[in-house]
Amino acid sequence: MTVTAPAALPTVWLVGAGPGDPELLTLRAARLLGAADVVLCDDLVDRRVLALLKPEARVLAVGKRGGCVSTEQAFIHQLMVREARAGRRVVRLKGGDPFVFGRGGEEVDALREAGLDVQVVPGLSAGVAGPAAFGIPVTDRRHARGLVLVTGHAQDGGAGPDWPSLAAAARASALTLVVYMGVARSAAIARALIDGGLPADTPAAVVQAAHTEAQRLGVSTLAGLPALIAREGFASPAVLVIGEVLHAAALAREALAGAAAEPGLRRLG
């Protein structure tokens, strides 16, 4: 009797590109990129990462960026399924980590429902790697006993984060709040956190384009952060870092000392 092994399912790799610098890619991510036939690439992926692709690889831009025209998620699913079923090595390349505000879970579900295999390769997320670019830890036993990663952008038609509850938890448990996609709503977020009981003079920072040539840092207080963002033109991609943990970084301590005398006007590039 002859036994035939079942045919392998077409596979799509969801690969985290990290925050920017290609040297922060995992070894597995770099290897998969070098072997890929088709790469569906997010808008936030640093273009230096694409230098790892073989010359004949096709790059399909499926960008998503706040305030800009974005590729429909359902169409991205269709592209991945089509290319994988055609026998091509397909990499879905996502900024940061696929499972941290990257819709990775939605894409895994769609691919598996289509009968495909999915492999996920984690990447460094901006919520941790971004502050680290400026020597800012997100936890430090002297200042912060925990970390909350939260989106500042509500899903269409859905409720946003419960900022008063987050403020109460951050104050009671010494938590660092890292807010993704929150720059455009920084004034509303800061007001809601202060109304929820977080002190107005809580240290706060904005980290823009970390681990790229355009990276910069702004440090102020929670009350002063929106004015700093507006004055200095901070924009996406960026994260907000809120909490006493900023005292653990020398660069931030220096800026905070200045912010006490001149709130909201400290910028570090």
Secondary structure, 3 states (H helix, E strand, C coil): CCCCCCCCCCEEEEEECECCCHHHCCHHHHHHHHHCCEEEECCCCCHHHHHHCCCCCEEEECCCCCCCCCCCHHHHHHHHHHHHHCCCCEEEEECECCCCCCCHHHHHHHHHHCCCEEEEECCCCHHHHHHHCCCCCCCECCCECEEEEEECCCCCCCCCCCHHHHHHHHHHHCEEEEEECCHHHHHHHHHHHHHCCCCCCCEEEEEECCCCCCCEEEEEECCCHHHHHHHHCCCCCEEEEECHHHHHCHHHHHHHHHHHHCCCCCEEC
